[in-house]
Amino acid sequence: MEDQIVYASGKIVVPGFIDVHVHLREPGYEEKETIKTGAKAAVKGGFTTIASMPNTKPVIDQAELITYVLTKSEQAGFAKVLPIGAITKKQEGQELADLFGMKEKGAVGFSDDGRGVKSSGLMKQAMEIAKTLGVPILAHCEDIDLTNGGVIHDGRKANELGVPGIPAEAEYIQLARDLILAEITGVHYHVCHVSSKRSVELIREAKARGVNVTVEVTPHHLVLTEDDLKEPYSQFKMNPPLRTEEDRQALIKGLKDGTIDMIATDHAPHTEQEKGKGLLEAPFGIVGLEIAFPLLFTNLVKHHLISLEQLIDSLTIKPASLLGLTLGKIEKGSIADITVIDLEKIQSVDPTQFVSKGKNTPFFGWKLQGWPVMTIVNGKIVWEEKEE
């Protein structure tokens, strides 16, 4: 094969982005997304590796389903898809899934994302096994007894709209328990989509004690608050919900000082029909793979809230470390997973142009700067922005 020269004058060349928290919906919900469409959306957004969550149908809770995801990913030929297995069978929180079998077939971690593991005993057992296997537990921290069917943050906006709210304590009470269990077991404990100031404080305290904890934050929690909610409200509905400006500032501070390690999109595609059901009935979640970098560059780096280097690290070397990957860097002899970005390119968010099946985003029409223009996976160009 002949060498290919890529001219990137005026662009920046960075390691391929890694997203540790993506919902690909296959098997079972292919009308929302497939492994192929999700992996293609990933490379359009500059992501060369993504970790897929197990809340599919059937739930990814056994070895053969790990193999299914890996096979589908290889066939697609876009971003690498690394499957995360469920902690409990069917994510029902009653019995541990086949953690050993899934790890043997290639699971990079375990999560019941979308649900908090209610049983302390079961969570401790899962942590002990994950510690033995050398993989992380990725926790969705939510005490369902405290959410009371809430749909947005339990605050001013919920009162104004007259809808049930999800209080911040639903997140940080279960987080506090898990941090203690992680300290006891020594597992690598990873906090998914942190959203509240108190959660950041608890994590900062745990890190100071030497607990092996890492944490991710989503672009939407760094950019939006409950005050940004407007019609159609369902496009702003995600779990955990958008919280207060005080919470948002705490997340930015946590990212800046290293308490929060990485950024993950929590890409959660749904059909237009589902999201059209209104705030009370629409499912939680928004898509994020295709606009994550320009959204963060425009709203954080351009406003001097974090540096460009911090942003890139949070999307590359730090998520690589969580999953035990020798990726997230550009050096001689390493795998050529590379993203080329035009930091001067400005365009508006247009969901009709997404390659993801999901078009559900609250950022419709936002003018963003700094777009990926080429993505290389394993030395092969898998996506390139065509010149107009």
C-alpha positions in Angstrom: 0.0 0.0 0.0 1.4 3.4 -1.0 1.9 6.1 1.6 -0.7 8.9 1.4 0.2 12.5 2.1 -2.4 14.6 3.8 -2.0 18.4 3.6 -3.3 20.0 6.8 -2.1 23.5 6.4 -3.9 25.9 8.8 -5.4 22.9 10.7 -4.4 21.3 14.0 -3.7 17.5 14.2 -4.6 15.8 17.4 -5.0 12.2 18.7 -8.4 10.7 17.7 -11.0 11.5 20.3 -12.2 8.8 22.7 -15.8 8.8 24.1 -16.3 6.4 27.0 -20.1 6.9 27.1 -22.2 6.3 24.0 -25.6 4.7 23.4 -25.7 2.8 20.0 -29.1 1.1 20.6 -28.3 -2.1 18.7 -29.5 -4.7 19.3 -33.2 -4.0 19.7 -33.7 -0.3 19.0 -32.2 0.0 15.5 -34.8 2.6 14.6 -33.0 5.0 17.0 -29.4 4.1 16.0 -27.3 1.2 14.8 -23.7 0.3 15.6 -22.8 1.4 12.0 -24.7 4.8 12.1 -23.4 5.6 15.5 -19.8 4.7 14.6 -20.1 6.8 11.5 -21.5 9.8 13.5 -18.5 9.3 15.8 -15.9 9.7 13.1 -17.7 12.7 11.7 -17.2 14.3 15.2 -13.6 13.3 15.3 -14.0 10.3 17.6 -12.0 7.3 16.7 -12.9 5.1 19.6 -16.2 4.9 21.5 -17.4 2.7 24.4 -21.0 1.5 24.0 -23.4 1.2 27.0 -25.3 -2.0 27.5 -28.9 -0.8 27.8 -30.0 -2.4 24.6 -32.6 -5.1 24.0 -31.5 -7.6 24.9 -29.2 -6.0 27.5 -25.5 -6.6 26.9 -25.2 -8.9 29.9 -23.5 -12.0 28.5 -20.4 -13.0 26.5 -21.9 -13.7 23.1 -23.5 -10.2 23.0 -20.0 -8.6 23.6 -18.8 -10.6 20.6 -21.9 -9.4 18.6 -21.0 -5.7 19.2 -17.3 -6.2 18.4 -18.2 -8.0 15.2 -20.7 -5.4 14.1 -18.1 -2.6 14.8 -15.5 -4.3 12.7 -17.9 -4.8 9.8 -18.9 -1.1 10.0 -15.3 0.1 9.5 -15.7 3.5 11.2 -14.9 4.2 14.8 -13.7 1.4 17.0 -16.6 0.3 19.3 -15.6 -1.1 22.7 -18.5 -2.8 24.5 -19.3 -2.1 28.2 -21.2 -5.0 29.8 -24.0 -4.7 32.3 -23.4 -5.1 36.0 -26.6 -6.9 36.6 -28.7 -9.3 34.5 -31.1 -7.4 32.3 -30.0 -4.3 34.4 -32.6 -5.3 36.9 -30.4 -4.9 39.9 -31.2 -8.3 41.3 -28.3 -10.6 40.2 -24.9 -10.1 38.8 -24.4 -10.6 35.1 -21.6 -12.8 33.7 -18.8 -10.4 34.4 -16.0 -13.0 33.9 -17.4 -14.2 30.6 -17.9 -10.7 29.2 -14.4 -9.6 30.2 -13.0 -12.6 28.5 -14.7 -11.7 25.2 -13.6 -8.1 25.3 -15.8 -6.0 27.6 -13.8 -2.9 28.8 -15.9 -2.2 31.9 -19.2 -2.8 33.5 -22.2 -0.4 34.0 -25.9 -0.4 34.5 -26.1 3.0 32.9 -29.6 4.4 32.9 -30.1 2.9 36.3 -28.4 3.1 39.6 -27.5 -0.2 41.3 -29.7 0.0 44.4 -28.3 -2.9 46.4 -25.1 -2.0 48.2 -24.2 -5.6 48.6 -24.5 -6.3 44.9 -22.5 -3.2 44.0 -19.7 -4.3 46.4 -19.6 -7.8 44.8 -19.4 -6.2 41.3 -16.6 -4.0 42.4 -14.7 -6.9 43.9 -15.0 -8.8 40.7 -14.1 -5.8 38.5 -11.0 -5.2 40.7 -9.9 -8.8 40.1 -10.5 -8.5 36.4 -8.7 -5.2 36.2 -11.5 -3.2 34.6 -13.6 -0.2 35.9 -17.1 0.0 37.2 -18.8 2.9 35.4 -21.6 4.1 37.6 -24.9 5.8 36.9 -25.5 7.4 40.3 -29.2 7.7 40.9 -31.3 6.7 43.9 -34.6 6.0 42.2 -36.5 6.4 45.5 -35.5 10.1 45.4 -36.4 10.9 41.8 -40.1 10.5 42.2 -40.8 10.4 38.4 -39.0 13.6 37.9 -38.3 14.9 34.3 -36.1 17.9 34.9 -34.0 19.4 37.8 -36.0 19.9 40.9 -35.7 23.7 41.0 -37.1 26.9 39.7 -38.0 25.7 36.2 -39.8 22.6 37.4 -41.9 24.8 39.7 -42.6 27.2 36.9 -43.7 24.5 34.5 -45.5 22.5 37.2 -43.7 19.2 36.5 -42.0 16.8 38.9 -38.3 17.4 39.5 -35.2 15.3 40.0 -33.3 16.6 43.0 -29.5 16.7 43.0 -29.4 14.5 46.1 -30.7 11.6 44.0 -27.2 11.7 42.4 -24.9 12.5 45.2 -26.4 10.2 47.9 -25.7 7.1 45.8 -22.4 8.5 44.8 -21.4 8.9 48.4 -22.2 5.3 49.1 -20.3 4.1 46.0 -17.2 6.1 46.9 -17.1 4.4 50.3 -17.5 1.0 48.6 -14.8 1.9 46.1 -12.4 2.8 48.9 -13.1 -0.5 50.6 -12.6 -2.6 47.4 -9.9 -0.7 45.7 -11.7 -0.9 42.3 -11.3 1.7 39.6 -14.6 3.4 40.1 -15.8 5.8 37.3 -18.6 8.3 37.8 -20.8 8.8 34.7 -22.2 12.2 33.7 -21.7 14.1 37.0 -24.1 17.0 37.2 -24.1 18.6 40.7 -21.8 20.8 42.8 -22.0 18.5 45.8 -21.0 15.5 43.7 -17.9 17.3 42.6 -17.1 18.1 46.2 -17.5 14.5 47.2 -15.3 13.3 44.4 -12.6 15.9 45.2 -12.6 14.7 48.8 -12.4 11.1 47.8 -9.5 11.7 45.5 -7.7 13.5 48.3 -8.1 10.3 50.4 -6.6 8.3 47.6 -9.8 6.6 46.3 -9.2 5.2 42.8 -12.0 7.3 41.2 -12.3 9.0 37.8 -15.2 11.1 36.6 -16.7 12.3 33.3 -18.9 15.3 32.5 -21.0 15.9 29.4 -20.8 18.8 27.0 -24.4 19.7 27.7 -23.9 19.9 31.5 -20.9 22.2 30.9 -22.8 24.6 28.6 -26.5 24.6 29.7 -28.5 25.0 32.8 -32.2 24.7 33.7 -32.6 28.4 32.8 -31.9 27.5 29.2 -35.0 25.2 28.9 -37.5 26.4 26.2 -39.9 24.9 23.7 -39.7 22.1 22.6 -38.8 21.2 26.2 -38.3 17.5 25.4 -35.1 18.4 23.5 -33.6 19.6 26.8 -34.7 16.4 28.7 -31.7 14.2 29.8 -30.8 12.2 32.9 -29.2 13.6 34.9 -31.0 16.8 34.2 -29.6 20.2 33.5 -29.1 21.8 36.9 -28.3 25.3 38.2 -25.7 27.9 37.2 -23.9 27.2 40.5 -23.7 23.5 39.5 -22.5 24.3 36.0 -19.7 26.6 37.4 -18.7 23.8 39.8 -18.4 21.4 36.9 -16.2 23.8 34.9 -14.0 24.4 38.0 -13.8 20.6 38.5 -12.7 20.1 35.0 -10.1 22.8 35.2 -8.6 21.7 38.4 -8.5 18.0 37.5 -11.3 16.7 39.8 -13.2 15.9 36.7 -11.0 13.8 34.4 -12.7 13.7 31.0 -15.6 14.7 28.8 -18.0 12.1 27.4 -21.0 12.9 25.2 -23.6 10.4 26.6 -24.8 10.3 23.0 -28.4 9.1 23.3 -30.4 9.0 20.1 -34.2 8.8 19.9 -36.7 9.0 17.1 -38.4 12.2 16.3 -41.7 10.6 17.2 -40.5 9.7 20.7 -39.0 13.1 21.4 -42.2 14.7 20.1 -44.3 13.3 23.0 -43.6 16.3 25.2 -41.7 16.8 28.4 -43.5 14.4 30.6 -43.6 11.4 28.2 -40.5 11.8 26.0 -37.5 9.7 26.8 -34.3 11.1 28.4 -31.3 11.9 26.2 -29.8 14.0 23.4 -27.2 13.2 20.7 -23.7 14.6 21.0 -21.0 12.9 18.9 -21.1 15.2 15.9 -20.9 18.5 17.6 -19.0 17.9 20.9 -15.7 19.4 20.0 -17.0 22.7 18.4 -19.5 23.1 21.2 -16.8 22.8 23.8 -14.2 24.8 21.9 -16.7 27.7 21.3 -18.2 27.8 24.8 -15.2 26.9 27.0 -11.9 27.5 25.2 -13.0 30.6 23.3 -14.2 32.0 26.6 -10.9 31.1 28.4 -12.6 28.8 30.9 -10.3 25.9 30.0 -7.3 25.7 27.7 -7.3 24.0 24.3 -4.7 21.5 25.7 -7.0 20.7 28.6 -10.0 20.1 26.2 -8.0 17.8 24.0 -6.6 15.9 27.0 -10.1 15.4 28.3 -11.1 13.8 25.0 -8.0 11.7 24.3 -5.3 10.6 26.8 -7.6 10.7 29.9 -10.4 8.5 28.5 -7.8 6.2 27.0 -6.3 5.7 30.5 -9.8 4.8 32.0 -10.2 2.0 29.5 -6.6 0.8 29.6 -5.9 1.7 26.0 -2.6 2.6 24.4 -4.3 5.3 22.4 -4.9 9.0 22.9 -1.5 10.1 21.8 0.5 10.7 18.6 4.0 9.2 18.7 6.2 7.1 16.5 5.1 3.5 16.4 1.6 4.1 17.8 -1.7 3.4 16.1 -2.6 6.1 13.7 -5.9 7.3 15.2 -5.9 11.0 14.3 -8.3 13.9 14.1 -7.7 17.0 12.0 -9.5 20.1 13.1 -10.1 23.5 11.5 -10.2 25.8 14.4 -11.4 28.7 12.2 -14.3 26.9 10.6 -17.7 28.3 11.7 -21.0 26.7 11.0 -24.4 26.3 12.5 -25.7 23.1 14.0 -28.2 21.5 11.6 -29.6 18.2 12.8 -30.9 17.4 9.4 -27.2 17.0 8.4 -26.3 14.6 11.2 -25.3 11.1 10.0 -26.6 9.7 13.3 -30.2 8.5 13.1 -30.9 10.7 16.2 -31.6 14.3 15.5 -32.6 15.2 19.1 -30.5 18.1 20.2 -31.1 21.4 22.1 -28.3 23.1 20.1 -30.3 23.4 16.8 -29.1 26.6 15.1 -26.2 27.3 17.4 -23.2 28.9 15.6 -20.1 27.0 16.6 -16.4 27.3 15.7 -13.7 24.6 15.4 -14.9 21.6 13.4 -13.2 18.3 12.7 -12.5 18.0 9.0 -10.8 14.6 8.8 -10.7 11.5 10.9 -8.2 8.7 10.5 -8.7 5.2 12.2 -5.9 2.7 12.1 -4.1 4.7 9.5 -7.1 4.9 7.1 -9.1 8.0 6.3 -12.6 7.1 7.3 -14.2 10.5 7.2 -13.4 13.7 5.4 -15.2 17.0 5.1 -15.7 17.7 1.5 -14.8 21.2 0.2 -17.7 23.1 -1.1 
